[in-house]
């Protein structure tokens, strides 16, 4: 038997805290063979990314340190190497794709400069520009010569991730570490990236250590799987036996939490999570949200008076949403979903008709919009970015009440505590700050804040996209419970078809600013008529390793 390309033996990592060292990684051991894909899977905080950063020797020395163990690349102990030698290995023999390409790429350097820098440092190649162009071509980016002169902000999320893959593979590493490489990508782009990684693995013979919490991605990509929980590997097996007969309760819970496309077949709406039956609509009751011929137009480069092209981000969109129901807006990035969500709340200029609870909002002043805003709230995708890091949780939840002059300070604090209970958090957490909570907890705090004014409409913009599958399932159940008990109407924006199927009564599929298909959840998912809808559904990862579809890889 040949020796493994990478072996991790008894790796333990300590975090420095005011109370002393706290172990966050406990004797983690695994091997990675040549040409193999090993998936490290588990929820946030399980130790996946800490493991990858320890392998790369990129742990923040002020807060984390390797306490014990060995990491061997081809028999060479990486922990024993001096930093100069390790710097030569990074990007050369072992490379890494980070989760968020926009923060990993230098915003003031062109794509070509960043690619050639990596090639020159590790290869000293005189033909670095030509090789950079060849690598962009290898990752199927259209017009690679032009892309070399562009900057990261000029590329889409999928194209930026392809650039990261090109950079990582430019020096033909023995090991490629991919840390959540598709988490924030649309399902169609995700399918293309996964197919690309499989093809490049075969072409370059690279071994892949794939880190993810998405068990559908695990099923599509992995040869073997190691499940982490609380900094420990609790189960390790081949992908087929692990999915067929997981030994650990935690593994079974991860697999059970994965939303499966088609699981709601034959049903007209989302599952019920309470015994409360919503009151039937009254005759003549107006919709909570009425939208007709909504358009949003931007003018790119040059401004309105300086020339530049006109972009119609939303083009004559019409729909309505009634009390106690959820309309799902689904489509890829750039399809106009989020722009529609902002426009219907009057957050950006628009043309057309929008009425919230029977009140037309076009042309209303800020003062006139204030009573309307009490009826409609928004939950944003990134809870950390939408919470003020300097405000306690109680202050963040009570802020809308203070803005609208509702209650005394003591009454607002009491209501904030009650809302925390409502979303499943302890009122004892009210004095804490956003950074002291997990991603799922922060999203619950954002939901509590959105409920403070007792709205009739909530626009949820990719509100669960970045959450682990089990946390996502709990947040979705919470939203369904609140809808059933409060009669809320949701405009639920997502690119995840399986989540849309689970949450929605009605669905509208958007592409290039237009709704290309709309109808009941059952009609759209069980008998889609538009080819784009069928393409979105076909791109959803299937959490079954015996089913690995042959995806068609299209250029970036």
N, C-alpha and C positions, 0 to 999 in steps of 0.2 A: 504493500500500500504506500502511496506517495504521502509525504508529509503535508499537513494543511498549510495553506498560504498564510492564514492568520489564526493564532490561538490566543485566547484570553483565559488566564488561569487564576482563580481565586481573587479576582479584582474587587477591592473594597475602597470606597471613597468616603471621606469625612467632610462635613461642612462645619465651618467655624461659626459659632453663635455666641452671643453674650454669656450664655450659660455653659459654654465649653463646646468641645467637639461632639457633633452628632452624626452618626453613620447614616448615609443615604444610599449606599450601594454595599451589598453584603455578599462577598465571595462569589461573584459572578464568573462563570466559566462556560466557554463554548469554543468551537472551532469552525473555520470557514475553509472549505476545500476549493481547489482550482475550478473555475467555471460554475460555481454554485451560487445560489441566492439564498441567504439566510435572513429571515425576517425576525426582528425584535419587536414584539407586539405587546401592548398594554396601554393603560390610561395615562393621562398626564400625571407626572409625579412618580411614575413607577420606576424611573431610572434609565429610560431608553437613551435620551439625549446625553445624560451624564456619562453613560458608557461610551458613546461615540466620541465625545469630547476628550475623554480620558485616553482613548486609542490615539487620537490626533495630538495628544499633549497640549490641548487648548483650554484646560480647566483654568478658571480665574483663580490665580494663586492666592489672592486675598481672602477668598471665601471657600475654596474647595481644594482638597489635596488627596492624592492617592495614598492610602494608608497601608495597603498590602496588595500582593499579587504580582503577576507578570503578564506582559503583552508582547507577543512574539510575531514578527513579520518575517516569514521565511527563515525562522530559527534565530533571528536577531531580536534581542530584548529592547523594545523601544523605550522602556522606562529607564534603562541604563545609559542611553545615548546622551551626549552633550547636546545642547540646544542647537548649535551650528549644524551638527549632523542630522538632527531631527528636521531642521528647516529644509534640508536638501530632499528628505524623504516626502515631506508634505507636498502634495501636488505632483510628485514624481511617482513614487511607488504606491502611495496611498493618497487618495483624493476624496473630497467631500462635497456633496451638494446640500446646501442648507435649505431650511424650510421656506424662508421668505426671500426670493431673489432680489426684490427691490432694495432691501436693506443689506444684502450681501454684495451687490454690485456697487462700484464707486459711481456716484451720480455725476461727478464732474469729469469723468474719463469716458472716452468713446468706447464702444464695444470692441473695436479693433485694437485699441491701446491696451485694454484689459486682457484680451486673449493673447496678444503678442508678448505682453509682459510675462505671463505664465510660461509661455514656450521658451522665451529667451533665458529666463532664470534657470529653468531645469534642463533645457536642451542646448542652449547657446546657438540656436539655429540661425543662420544668415537669411534663410527663406521663411522667417517667422510670419510675415504678412500673408504669404501664399498658403502656409499651413493653417493659419487662422481662418482664411476663407474656405479651405477644404473642410475644416472641422464644422463650420456653420453649414456647409453643404451636407455633411454627414448627418447632422441632426435635423435635416430637412427644413431649414429656414429658407423661405423664398428670397430671391435676389440677395445672396450673401454679400456680394461686393458693396451694395448700398448699405446693408445693415452694419458693416464695419465702421462706417462713418457716423452712425447714429448713436444716441445716448440712451441709457436704460429707460428714462421716462417716455421715450418715443416708441417703445415696444409694448405689446400686450403682455399680460401675466404669463401666458403659455410660451410666448417667444422668449421672455426673460428667463424662464426656466430652461428652455432649450439652450440658451447661451451659457447658463450655469453648467449644464451637462457637457456642452462642448468644451468649456474651460477645464472641467474636471477630467475629461478624457483626452485632452490635447497632448498629454505626455504619456499616454497609454499606461495608466496605473495598474498594478496587480490587484489592488482592492479599491472598490468604489463604495464609499459610505453615503447613503442617501437618506437624509433625515426629513421625514414627512415631505417628500418632493412633490406631492400632488394634492396636499390638504386643501389649499385655497383655490384650486383650479376647477373649471367647469368639467362636467362629466365627459364631454366629447374631447376636450383638451387633455383631461386626465387619461382617457383611453389612448390617445396618441402618444403621450409621454411614456406610458407603461409599455406600449408596443415598441417605441423607440429604444427604451432601456433593454428590452429583451433582444432586439435586433443587434444593438451595439455590443451587448454581452457576447453574442455569438460571433460578431465580427472581430472584436478586440480580445476575446478570451478573458475578460475581466470578471473577477468575483465580486458579488454585490452583497453588502450588508445593508438591508433595507429596514428603516425604522418607521413604524406607522401604528396608528390606533384603528385603522380602517380594515376590518377583517375581510371585506370584499377585495381590497387590494392584496392582502395576504394570500387569499385563495388564488388570485390570478398570477401572482409573481413568485411565490416561495417554493423552494425545494424542501427546506426545513423551517421550522418555526420554534422560537423560544419565547415563552410568555413570561413577562415580568410583572410582579406585583410587590409594592413596597420595597423596591430595591433588590429583590431576589428573583432568580429564575425559578418559577414554581413548576414549570412543565416544558419539556423540549421533545419534539418528535417530528417525523416527516409530516408534510402538510396534509396528505390524504388521511392517514390514521388520526391525526389530531382533530380534524374536522369531523371525521366519522365517529370517533369515540374518545372525546376529551376526558381526561382523568379528573381534573380539578374543577370544583364548583365555580371558581372565578373564570376559568376558560369557557365553561358552559354559559355563564352569564354574559360574557363578551359576545359569544356567538348568538345568543338569544336576543341581544339588544340591537343587532344589525337590522335596519329596516330593509325589507325584501320587496322588490317590485313585484306586484301581483298578489301580495298577501291579502289585499282587501277586495279581491275579485268577487263580483256578485253583490257587493254592498254599495249603498248609495252615499254613505258619508263616513266620517271618521269613527273610530270606536268610542263607545261611551265609557267614561271613567267615574261617573257618579250615577246615583239613582234618580237624579232630578231631571224631569222632563221640561224642556223649554216651552214657554207659553206659545201657542200658535199665533202666527201673524194676524193682525187685525185687518178687516176689510178696509182698503184705502190707505193703509199705513205706508208712508213714504219710505224709500230705501234710506239706510244710514249713509250710504255714499252713492252718489249718482254722477257718472262721468260720461260726457258726450263730446266726441270730436276733439279730444285733448291732444294738443301739439306743443312740443317744446323745441325751440330752435336756438342753436348756438352759432356764432360766427367765429371761425378759427383764424388765427394769425392776421393781424392787421386791423382788427376791430371793425366796428360798424361803418366807420367813415374812411378807413384806410385800406379797403379791399379785403381780400381773404375769402375763403370758401365758406359756404353756409352748410351747417350740419343739422339735419332734422333728427334729433335724438329720439323724439316720440312723435308719431305721425298718425293723427286721426284715430286715437284709441277711445273706445266706448265700452262701458260696462256699468253694472250696478251691484250693490252689495247690501243685503238686508240683515236685520238683527238676528244674532245667534248663528250666523253662517260664516264660512271661511271661503274666500276666493284666493286661489293660488295663482300668482304670476310666476311663470317659469320660463327660463331661457338662458342663453350663455351670457357671459360678461359682454357689455356693449349692446345688449338687445334693447335696453331702455327700461328695464324693470325698476331699478332704484330711482331713475329720473321720474318715472311715473309716480312712485311712492312719495317723493318729495313734492311733486307738483300738486297732487291731490290734497296735501296739507298746506298748500300755499307757501312753501319754503323757497320756491324758485318761480320766476315768471312763466306763464303759460298762456296759450290761446285755447278757446273752447269753453265748455260748461263744466263746472264742478260744483256740486251741492253737498254739504255735510249736514245730515239730519234736516234736510229740506231748506237749508240756507245757502244760496249761491255765494261763493266766495270770490269770484272774479271781481277785481277792482276795489275790494274792501281795504280800508286803511289798517294800519297796525292796531289802532285802538278798536276799530270795528271787528277785527279778527279775534280779539282777546276772548270774548265769550264763546266763539266757535271753537277755539283751540282747547277749551275745557272738554269738549266732546270728542276730540280726536288727538291721540298721542302716538309716538313712534318709539319702537325698540330698534336700536341700531345693531349692526353686525358685531362690532368690537366693543364689548362692554367696558374694557379698561380705558379705551380712548373716549368713551362717552360719559365717564364719571370723572369729576374733578378730583385729582389726587390729593388736594389740600382740604377737601371737605369730608367730614365723617359721613358714614352711611346714613345716619339719622338726618343730617343736614341736607344730603343729596335728595333723599326721599321727600323731605318737607319743603324743599325749594319751590316746587310748583304751587304749593299751597300758599307760601309766603308771597309769591309773585301775584297771585290772584286775590290776596287779602283774605284768606279763609282761616278762621280760628285764631286763637291766641298762640303764643310760642309753646305753652305747656300742652295745649290741645294738639298742636302739630306734632310734637314729640310723641304724644300718646298714639296718634294715628300712625306715625312712622313705625312704632313698635308693633302695632296691630298688623300693618301691611307686611312687616318682616315675618310675622307668624303665618300670614296668609300664603306666603310663597315658600314656606318650609324652612325658614331661618329663625334662629333664636333672637329675641329682643335684646339679649345680652350683647349681641354683636353691633348694636346701634352706634356705639362710640368708636368703633374701629374704622380703618381707612381702606380704600379699594385694594391696595397692594397686599393686604392681609388676607385676601380671599382667593379661592380658586376661580378658574374661568367660569365654571357652572354656577358657583355662588354669586359671582359678579353679575351674571346674566339674570339671575333671580332678583338681585337688587334693582337692576334696570326695569324689570317687569313690575316690581313693587312701586317704583317711581312713576311708571306709566299709569298705574292704577290709582294714584293718589287723588286725581281729580274726578274719579268715577266716570271715565270716558265711555262713549258708546262705540267708538271705532279705534282699533289699534292697527297701525301699519308696522308689521314685523319684517325688517329688511335683513335677510340672511341671518336671522337671530340665533340660529343654532349651528351655523356652518363650521365654526372653529372648535366645537365641543366634541369631547370623546363620545363614542356611541352610547355608552350607558348613561352618561350625564345628559346627552341629547335626548334620550328616551324619557328621562325624568322631567326635563324641562318641557318637552312636548306634552306629556301627561298633565303637567301643571297648567299649561295654556288651555288644554281641552277642559280641564276642571273649571277654570275661571270662566271660560265661555259658557259652560253649562249652568253655572251658578249665577252669573251676572248678565247673561244674554249678550255678550260682547260680539261684535263683528270684527273679523280679522281680514286685512289684506296681507296675505302671507307671501313674501317674496323669497324665492329660492332658485338655485340651479339644480337642486337635488330632486330628481323625479320620485325617488322612493319616499322621501320626507313629504313631498307635496301630496302623494297618494294617501299617506297616512293621515294628514292633517285636514284635507280640504273637502268641501262639499262641491265646489265648482272650480274649474281650471281654465286659465287663459294662457296660451303659449305665445311668447313674444320672440320676434326675430327682426333685427334691423329697425327697431322702433315701431313695428306694427304687430298687431295680434293676428297670427296666422291660423289659429284654431282655438275655439272656445266652446265650453259646454259643461255638462255635469262631470264629476270625477269619473263616474262609471263609463260615460260615453267616450271621454278623451283617452282613458287608459285601456279600455277594453276594445275600442274600435276606433283608433286614431285614423284620421283621414289625410293629414298632411305629412309628406315625407320627412319634414324636419322634426315633427313630433316623434315619428318612429325612429329617427336617428338618435334623438336624445335618449329614448328608452333603451335602445340597443347598446348605448355606451355605458349604462349603469353597471358597475362591477357586480358580478354574481358571487355571493359568498359560498361557493362550492368549487373546490379545486379539481373536481372531475369535469367541470364545464369551463373550458378556456377558449372563448371565441377567437376566431382569427379576425383581428381588427384591421381595417384598411387605414394605413397611415397616410395622412394628407400633409402637404407642406405647411409650414408655420404661417 
